[in-house]
Amino acid sequence: MTAIDPTAHLTSEQIEELGRELDAIRDEVIADRGEKDAAYIRKVISAQRKLELVSRGVLLFSIFPPAWVLGTAGLSVAKIMDNMEIGHNILHGQWDWMRDPKIHSTTWEWDHVSPADQWKHSHNELHHTYTNVIGKDNDLGYGIMRVDEDQRWHPFHLGQPLWNFINACFFEYGIAAYDLELGKNLSKRRRKNPEFRARAKAVGRKIRKQVLKDYVIHPLLSGPSFLPTLAATFTANLVRNLWTHSVIMCGHFPEGVQVFERRSIRGETRGQWYLRQMMGSANISGSRAMHFMTGNLSHQIEHHLFPDLPSNRYAEVAVKVRALFEKYELEYVTGPLPKQVFSAWHKVFRLSLPNKKPKVGAPEREQELVAA
């Protein structure tokens, strides 16, 4: 965490009481889930499928510029909806309580090159368990960025703004590589591991399926509009990747969001886990449309506190959560999208440079951080 611990004023008893109050908020929503929530996700899925179908239909005539613009815009929105409000949240198990086999975390597959089962392991099991713990949560910087002042600086880090931009443009492929833990599995010995080879083959199959659908079948169906449709699909995927990356960055990387040492979570209680989620996440303020297009991950704090609650309930939960921040004198990091994007990228650039002055106690912390 930062040199000044923003939670130092809390006693152990207060932290556990905070945990009990958050449990009560979660229990209240779970007891209230019902047909209204189920109708919401079914309506969203139906709208997304219709939008994608119409957009791809328009792109059959993408040789004409107005059709290209309209079809590309519609397909971009459809892909964002599939990725954010639908795929991400269904795979979190937010709708498993409906017991609908077609809308369930064990059966859903999304429009993404990362297979659902691999993503669920790296995201649900690792990221949400070890949120912002350096060396444990690879979502934090995706293994290619320096994310804390006390991490040892190397000349390689000068390029992290560029690596981050490239990762943003091809974010779905970066996620697939992250799910595979590609960085630590590149050695010859690890590449021969049967488990890794099986997972790599699954990613390869999913990539081939996505490429065939987006860059072969649909462009071919467009006949004389083959090349414009190809360009439209690439553009839609680029827009989806840049948008998703921005939302994720704003939720975990702006100034004011805390990172944690591995030793800090030893013996962690329920209340302490809750507190880490609160301090390791940030929100994005905005309209209902903006919240929807982020998959309600604009309520990133609430999502990390309650990752299995239906996403359409985060707005009402946020009011109660923010009240707890005020009660316990904690900073609720939030702001409009432009502000949060600027803050996150400013941090990327700042940490790409060596520290001018080492912090007091930095050598001791570095032993914990250097592994990242």
MOTAUR-V43323 format. One record per backbone hydrogen bond with DSSP energy under -1.0 kcal/mol. CO is the residue of the C=O (numbers start at 1). NH is the residue of the N-H. If there is no record, write none. Layout:
# MOTAUR-V43323
co=CO nh=NH
co=CO nh=NH
This chain:
# MOTAUR-V43323
co=5 nh=8
co=7 nh=10
co=11 nh=15
co=12 nh=16
co=13 nh=17
co=14 nh=18
co=15 nh=19
co=16 nh=20
co=17 nh=21
co=18 nh=22
co=19 nh=23
co=20 nh=24
co=21 nh=25
co=22 nh=26
co=23 nh=27
co=24 nh=28
co=25 nh=29
co=26 nh=30
co=27 nh=31
co=34 nh=38
co=35 nh=39
co=36 nh=40
co=37 nh=41
co=38 nh=42
co=39 nh=43
co=40 nh=44
co=41 nh=45
co=42 nh=46
co=43 nh=47
co=44 nh=48
co=45 nh=49
co=46 nh=50
co=47 nh=51
co=48 nh=52
co=49 nh=53
co=50 nh=54
co=51 nh=55
co=52 nh=56
co=53 nh=57
co=54 nh=58
co=55 nh=59
co=57 nh=60
co=58 nh=61
co=59 nh=62
co=61 nh=64
co=64 nh=68
co=65 nh=69
co=66 nh=70
co=67 nh=71
co=68 nh=72
co=69 nh=73
co=70 nh=74
co=71 nh=75
co=72 nh=76
co=73 nh=77
co=74 nh=78
co=75 nh=79
co=76 nh=80
co=77 nh=81
co=78 nh=82
co=79 nh=83
co=80 nh=84
co=81 nh=86
co=82 nh=87
co=83 nh=88
co=86 nh=90
co=87 nh=91
co=89 nh=94
co=90 nh=93
co=93 nh=96
co=95 nh=98
co=96 nh=99
co=100 nh=103
co=104 nh=107
co=104 nh=108
co=110 nh=112
co=115 nh=119
co=116 nh=120
co=117 nh=121
co=118 nh=122
co=119 nh=123
co=120 nh=125
co=121 nh=126
co=122 nh=127
co=123 nh=128
co=126 nh=130
co=130 nh=133
co=132 nh=260
co=133 nh=136
co=133 nh=137
co=137 nh=140
co=139 nh=141
co=141 nh=144
co=148 nh=151
co=154 nh=157
co=155 nh=158
co=156 nh=159
co=157 nh=160
co=159 nh=163
co=160 nh=164
co=161 nh=165
co=162 nh=166
co=163 nh=167
co=164 nh=168
co=165 nh=169
co=166 nh=170
co=168 nh=171
co=170 nh=174
co=171 nh=175
co=172 nh=176
co=173 nh=177
co=174 nh=178
co=175 nh=179
co=176 nh=180
co=177 nh=182
co=178 nh=181
co=187 nh=191
co=190 nh=193
co=193 nh=197
co=194 nh=198
co=195 nh=199
co=196 nh=200
co=197 nh=201
co=198 nh=202
co=199 nh=203
co=200 nh=204
co=201 nh=205
co=202 nh=206
co=203 nh=207
co=204 nh=208
co=205 nh=209
co=206 nh=210
co=207 nh=211
co=208 nh=212
co=209 nh=213
co=210 nh=214
co=211 nh=215
co=212 nh=216
co=212 nh=217
co=213 nh=218
co=216 nh=220
co=217 nh=221
co=220 nh=223
co=222 nh=225
co=223 nh=226
co=225 nh=229
co=226 nh=230
co=227 nh=231
co=228 nh=232
co=229 nh=233
co=230 nh=234
co=231 nh=235
co=232 nh=236
co=233 nh=237
co=234 nh=238
co=235 nh=239
co=236 nh=240
co=237 nh=241
co=238 nh=242
co=239 nh=243
co=240 nh=244
co=241 nh=245
co=242 nh=246
co=243 nh=247
co=244 nh=248
co=245 nh=249
co=246 nh=250
co=247 nh=251
co=249 nh=253
co=251 nh=282
co=254 nh=257
co=260 nh=134
co=261 nh=264
co=262 nh=265
co=263 nh=266
co=265 nh=268
co=269 nh=273
co=270 nh=274
co=271 nh=275
co=272 nh=276
co=273 nh=277
co=274 nh=278
co=275 nh=279
co=276 nh=280
co=279 nh=258
co=287 nh=291
co=288 nh=292
co=289 nh=293
co=290 nh=294
co=291 nh=296
co=292 nh=295
co=294 nh=297
co=296 nh=299
co=298 nh=284
co=299 nh=303
co=300 nh=304
co=301 nh=305
co=302 nh=306
co=306 nh=309
co=310 nh=313
co=311 nh=314
co=313 nh=317
co=314 nh=318
co=317 nh=321
co=318 nh=322
co=319 nh=323
co=320 nh=324
co=321 nh=325
co=322 nh=326
co=323 nh=327
co=324 nh=328
co=325 nh=330
co=326 nh=329
co=333 nh=283
co=335 nh=285
co=336 nh=340
co=337 nh=341
co=338 nh=342
co=339 nh=343
co=340 nh=344
co=341 nh=345
co=342 nh=346
co=343 nh=347
co=344 nh=348
co=345 nh=349
co=346 nh=350
co=347 nh=351
co=350 nh=353
co=359 nh=362
co=361 nh=365
co=362 nh=366
co=365 nh=368
co=365 nh=369
co=366 nh=370
co=369 nh=372
